[in-house]
């Protein structure tokens, strides 16, 4: 799965580069966005899981394809993900920080944009995990690469917009040495953000 996620990231990047000459002739724009994450990881063996709150912030471009109706909106962002759980009735959080590259296609429906497309993610935070009951520390517990599908809406108010979206990972995050404790697990991230287009 690591190889597949890496190939997805490379293909997304190469595909974007191939379009650069076309985009240079269009009315491209850029922007920033930031907001709140509500995340969970669907681990099979981690009991009493619940959403963990985090945040995201990034930059994006709006690259028109068909006049004012369809555009590609590549985005590079920092995103705090993970999950909350309760071993021995004490709430703990698993924090996983990612760099996300999203490549949604946006359909403009009046003041609303409908966006859907692939994303690839790279884990940049520590991959260690402490097993509470016996103080065992599992190093390198999670895979570095993730990939999946993003979908959402943006409500536009001139240059400012309010966005909501959901990013569903398709890759299993668990390394072999941690499967006994987690089983398989995939990222699910709901996001609410505010942004500004230049």
C-alpha positions as CSV (number, residue, x, y, z in Angstrom):
1,X,0.0,0.0,0.0
2,X,3.0,2.3,0.6
3,X,4.1,1.8,-3.0
4,X,0.6,2.5,-4.3
5,X,0.2,5.7,-2.2
6,X,3.7,6.9,-3.4
7,X,2.7,6.2,-7.0
8,X,-0.6,8.2,-6.5
9,X,1.4,11.2,-5.2
10,X,3.9,11.1,-8.1
11,X,1.1,10.8,-10.7
12,X,-0.8,13.7,-9.2
13,X,2.3,15.8,-9.3
14,X,3.3,14.9,-12.8
15,X,-0.3,15.4,-14.0
16,X,-0.3,18.9,-12.6
17,X,3.1,19.8,-14.1
18,X,1.8,18.7,-17.6
19,X,-1.0,21.2,-17.3
20,X,1.2,24.2,-16.3
21,X,1.6,25.6,-19.9
22,X,-2.2,25.6,-20.3
23,X,-2.9,27.2,-16.9
24,X,-0.4,29.9,-17.6
25,X,-2.7,31.2,-20.3
26,X,-5.8,31.2,-18.1
27,X,-7.1,33.4,-15.2
28,X,-5.5,31.4,-12.4
29,X,-5.7,32.6,-8.8
30,X,-4.3,31.6,-5.5
31,X,-5.5,31.5,-1.9
32,X,-5.0,30.3,1.7
33,X,-7.3,28.4,3.9
34,X,-7.3,27.2,7.5
35,X,-9.8,25.6,9.9
36,X,-10.9,22.8,12.2
37,X,-10.5,19.0,11.7
38,X,-12.7,16.3,13.3
39,X,-10.8,13.1,12.7
40,X,-11.0,9.4,13.5
41,X,-9.2,6.3,12.4
42,X,-11.1,3.1,12.0
43,X,-8.8,0.8,13.9
44,X,-10.3,-2.7,14.3
45,X,-8.8,-3.4,17.8
46,X,-8.8,0.0,19.5
47,X,-11.8,0.1,21.7
48,X,-13.8,3.2,22.8
49,X,-12.6,5.3,19.9
50,X,-14.0,8.8,19.3
51,X,-13.3,11.9,17.2
52,X,-10.2,13.9,17.9
53,X,-10.2,17.7,17.1
54,X,-7.3,19.1,15.2
55,X,-6.6,21.8,12.6
56,X,-5.4,22.3,9.1
57,X,-3.8,25.2,7.1
58,X,-2.6,25.4,3.6
59,X,-2.3,27.2,0.2
60,X,-4.2,26.4,-3.0
61,X,-4.6,27.5,-6.6
62,X,-7.7,27.8,-8.7
63,X,-6.8,26.8,-12.3
64,X,-9.8,27.2,-14.7
65,X,-10.4,24.5,-17.3
66,X,-13.8,25.5,-18.8
67,X,-14.3,29.2,-18.4
68,X,-16.1,29.9,-15.0
69,X,-17.6,26.5,-14.6
70,X,-14.8,23.9,-14.0
71,X,-11.4,24.3,-12.5
72,X,-8.7,22.3,-10.8
73,X,-7.8,23.4,-7.3
74,X,-4.5,21.8,-6.2
75,X,-3.8,22.3,-2.5
76,X,-0.8,21.7,-0.2
77,X,-1.7,21.8,3.5
78,X,-0.6,20.8,7.0
79,X,-3.2,18.7,8.8
80,X,-3.4,17.4,12.3
81,X,-5.2,14.0,12.4
82,X,-5.6,11.1,14.7
83,X,-8.1,9.6,17.0
84,X,-9.2,9.6,20.7
85,X,-9.6,6.5,22.8
86,X,-10.1,5.4,26.4
87,X,-7.8,2.7,27.8
88,X,-8.7,2.0,31.4
89,X,-11.3,4.8,31.2
90,X,-8.7,7.5,30.7
91,X,-9.0,9.6,27.5
92,X,-5.9,9.5,25.4
93,X,-5.3,11.0,21.9
94,X,-3.2,9.6,19.1
95,X,-1.8,12.5,17.2
96,X,-0.7,12.1,13.6
97,X,0.5,15.1,11.6
98,X,0.4,15.0,7.8
99,X,1.3,17.1,4.8
100,X,-1.6,16.7,2.4
101,X,-1.6,17.2,-1.4
102,X,-5.2,17.4,-2.7
103,X,-6.2,17.7,-6.3
104,X,-10.0,18.3,-6.5
105,X,-11.9,19.3,-9.5
106,X,-14.3,22.2,-8.7
107,X,-17.7,22.7,-10.4
108,X,-19.0,26.2,-9.9
109,X,-22.7,26.3,-9.2
110,X,-23.4,30.0,-8.7
111,X,-21.9,31.1,-5.4
112,X,-21.2,27.5,-4.4
113,X,-18.3,25.2,-5.6
114,X,-18.7,21.5,-5.5
115,X,-15.3,19.8,-5.2
116,X,-14.2,16.2,-5.6
117,X,-10.9,14.5,-6.3
118,X,-8.0,12.5,-5.0
119,X,-5.4,13.3,-2.3
120,X,-2.1,11.9,-1.1
121,X,-0.7,12.4,2.4
122,X,2.7,12.0,4.0
123,X,3.1,11.4,7.8
124,X,5.6,13.8,9.3
125,X,5.1,13.3,13.1
126,X,6.5,10.5,15.3
127,X,5.2,7.0,14.6
128,X,5.7,5.6,18.1
129,X,2.8,4.4,20.2
130,X,2.7,3.6,23.9
131,X,0.7,0.6,25.0
132,X,-0.8,1.8,28.3
133,X,-1.4,-1.4,30.3
134,X,2.2,-2.8,30.0
135,X,4.2,0.3,29.1
136,X,5.3,-1.2,25.9
137,X,6.4,1.4,23.3
138,X,5.9,0.4,19.6
139,X,8.3,2.3,17.4
140,X,7.5,3.0,13.7
141,X,3.9,1.9,14.3
142,X,2.2,3.7,11.4
143,X,2.8,3.9,7.6
144,X,4.2,7.1,6.2
145,X,1.9,7.3,3.1
146,X,-1.9,7.6,2.8
147,X,-4.1,8.4,-0.1
148,X,-7.8,8.6,-0.8
149,X,-10.7,10.8,-2.0
150,X,-11.8,14.3,-0.9
151,X,-15.2,15.8,-1.5
152,X,-16.8,19.1,-0.3
153,X,-18.5,22.4,-0.8
154,X,-17.3,26.0,-0.7
155,X,-19.7,28.9,-0.1
156,X,-18.2,32.0,-1.8
157,X,-18.5,35.6,-0.5
158,X,-16.5,37.6,-3.0
159,X,-12.8,36.7,-2.1
160,X,-13.7,35.1,1.2
161,X,-15.2,31.6,1.4
162,X,-16.4,29.0,3.9
163,X,-15.6,25.4,3.1
164,X,-16.7,22.0,4.4
165,X,-15.3,18.7,3.2
166,X,-14.6,15.1,4.0
167,X,-11.3,13.3,3.3
168,X,-11.6,9.5,3.3
169,X,-8.3,7.6,3.3
170,X,-8.1,4.3,1.4
171,X,-4.7,3.0,2.8
172,X,-4.3,0.9,5.9
173,X,-2.2,3.0,8.3
174,X,-0.9,0.2,10.5
175,X,2.6,-1.3,10.2
176,X,2.9,-5.1,10.7
177,X,4.6,-4.7,14.1
178,X,1.5,-2.8,15.4
179,X,-1.3,-4.9,13.9
180,X,-1.7,-6.9,17.1
181,X,-2.8,-3.8,19.0
182,X,-4.7,-1.9,16.3
183,X,-5.7,-4.2,13.5
184,X,-6.3,-2.3,10.3
185,X,-7.3,1.4,10.2
186,X,-8.0,4.2,7.8
187,X,-8.1,7.9,8.2
188,X,-11.4,9.8,8.1
189,X,-11.3,13.6,8.4
190,X,-14.1,16.1,8.4
191,X,-13.0,19.7,7.9
192,X,-14.5,23.2,8.2
193,X,-12.4,26.0,7.0
194,X,-12.4,29.7,6.1
195,X,-10.3,30.9,3.2
196,X,-9.3,33.9,1.2
197,X,-8.6,34.1,-2.6
198,X,-6.0,36.6,-3.9
